[in-house]
């Protein structure tokens, strides 16, 4: 291992592994480190991504996953955002707040994204098959 670049890369990887053992994880998108104990800092799913990067990561990653995996990630993200970031689930377009901090579209849990329940139009999502998960700025 005479090549300095290889040695630096190896050392950096060892440092990252050491930090993870100490309960510190890295956002896969921006590269910043966060404490694992801060459950609201990192969303852990297909990849580990911080709250600040979630919106852009969502737009990039979700179109490339399978339908079943997407549903699982969406529901997990919805629960995480509601639990740690005071997100609200908006089912009706008229109730969608202006200028949210974060807004993602997820499959409706009632109809599973099909827009129908027992052959009838899903009233939970107004037949769209989707709902919005929205984080509004704190006053």
N, C-alpha and C positions, 0 to 999 in steps of 0.2 A: 504494500500500500504506500508507494512512493509518491503517487500523484496527489498534490495538495487538495485539489478539488474533490476527489473521491473521499479523502480523509475528512474534509469539511462536511460533505454530504452525510457521511456515516455518523459523524459527531452530532450533527443536527438531528438526524433520525433518532439517535440514542437519547438526546435531550427531550425530544417530543414524547418518546416512550416513557421516560422518567416523569415528565409532567403528567401524563395520563395516569400513571401509578399514584400520583399525588392528588388525583381528582380534578385535573385540569384538562379540558378538551378544547380542540381547535375547530372553528367554523370552517367547513369545507369550501366556502365561497370567498370570504374575505381574509381568512387566515388568522383572525384574532383569537386569543385564548380566553376561555371563560371557566369559572369554577363549576364543577358538576353539581355542587350543592345548591347553586342558584338555578332551580328548575325552570324558571321563566326565561333564562338567557339563551338556552339552546333547544331547538326542536330536533329531536332524534328520530329519524325515520329511514328513508333510503340513504340519506347522508345526514351528517350533523350540520345544522345551519343555525346561525344566530337570528334573533328576532329582527334585527336591522336588515338582514339579507333575505328574509323569508319571502317577501313579495316578489322580488326579482328571481329568486331561485325557483319559486312556484311557477312563474311564467315559463321559465326555461326547461324545467325538469318534467313537470306533469304531462305535457303532450307526448313524452317519449316512454311512458310506462304503460303497462297493460291495464285494461279496464278494472280488473279486480284489485290490482295493486293500487291503482289510483283511488278507488273508493276507500280502501283501507287508510291510505295516507291522508285523504281529505277528512275522514272522520277523526283521525288522530289529531290532525292540525286544528280542527274545530274544537275538540275537547281541550287541547293545550292552550289555544288562544283564549278560550272562555275562562279557563282556570287561572291563567297567569297574567293575562293582559286585558281582562274585563271586556272581552269581545262579546258582541251580541249577534244572534242569528236573526237575520231579516228575511222574512218569508214573502213579503209583499213589496213590489216596486215602489209604491207610494210612500212607504215607510223607510226607504233607503236614505240614510243621512247624507248631507252634503259634506264634501271634503274630509272623508275618513282618513285616519292615519294609515290604515291597511284595509284592503277589501279583497277577499278571495271568494270564488264561486265553488260551492261543493254540492255533491249530489244530495238530494233530499233524503233524510233517513226514513221517512214514512213510506215513500214509494221506491226507495233504492235507486232513484234517478230515472225511473221509467215513466214518470208523469201520471201513472194510474195506479189505483189500488182496487183490487177485486173488479177489474173491468171498468172502473169509473175514474173520472178525472180526479187527481189528487188535490184535495182542498188545502193541504198544508203548504204546497208550493205553487198553487194556482195552475197546476198542469204543466209547469215548465220542466219539472224533474230536478230543479236546482234551487238552492237558497244562497244567500250571501252571508258570509261571516265577516263582520265589520268591527274594527277597532276605531273608536272615535277619540279625538284629542281630548285630554283632560282640560277642564276650564281653568 
